[in-house]
Amino acid sequence: ELLSMTEGLPPKMPPPLKTALEHISYPSHLRTYVTTHCPYCPTEVRKINPLPLFNKLIQISVIDGLLFPEMAEASKIQSVPTVILEDKFRWTGPIRLEEILEVIVHRDPLQLSTDTLERMIKGGDAQLVAQMIIEKNRIFPSLLDLLCHSKWSIRLGAMVVLEGIGEKKPDLVKDALNLIWRRMDRLEDRVKGDMIYLIGELGDREWISRLENLPLSEYPKDIQEVFDEAIETLRTKLMGRDNNYSNSAPNER
């Protein structure tokens, strides 16, 4: 059986592999494509299936390419078994755990897929995602994809991450808003509305003029309302900063 695993205690893991597993600090999702007709697949699946027992950051999915041909086609599966990590790395044929773990341990978190980041946020790890981005000092492309996602709940989770980043690294938030701005023309109207709201909450002085240059006549009424609120929020923040500066400045004599 493809999904069978050693009963009782976790299987023994060679010390080098166990050490590698202990050094994995980022979530990893491994998708293993198989078929029930493949004589080699059960052996290879038994190799990889125990990994989550040694590190909970590893998630394994076993997919029968014949039962789910649309998934196999989307992943461009030509033969089985095939193991895919983050849609960027793949191994076909006999599995060498050393190679897979080497990639997982040393990969750049910037390469984390949108699906992995989404699972982290849904799992309550928004702060961890924010911290990872702060440590790399660069906005992950996958976070931008989540911010511009068609589902509101996913956008909201990504917005929470961005707000967490802004508390410690305002410059990174500025980078994110600029990258989102470049996508505005391609976004759905409801997503545009949320991004305009986000700009109002996290933007600075320069965003007032940039927002005012939007072709609002082309947008639905509800987005125009969000626009008005965003402009008001930005101006209120600007007035507050100016007042703070005025109050703290030395009196002229």
Salt bridges, closest charged atoms under 4 A:
GLU44 OE1 - LYS47 NZ 3.12
GLU86 OE2 - ARG107 NH1 3.10
ASP87 OD1 - ARG31 NH2 2.19
GLU99 OE2 - ARG96 NH1 2.85
GLU102 OE2 - HIS106 NE2 3.43
ASP108 OD1 - LYS136 NZ 3.40
GLU118 OE2 - LYS122 NZ 2.83
ASP145 OD1 - ARG183 NH1 3.06
GLU188 OE1 - ARG190 NE 2.96
ASP194 OD2 - ARG155 NH2 2.65
GLU206 OE1 - LYS174 NZ 3.49
GLU206 OE2 - ARG210 NH1 2.94
GLU212 OE2 - ARG235 NH2 2.65
ASP242 OD1 - ARG205 NH2 3.68
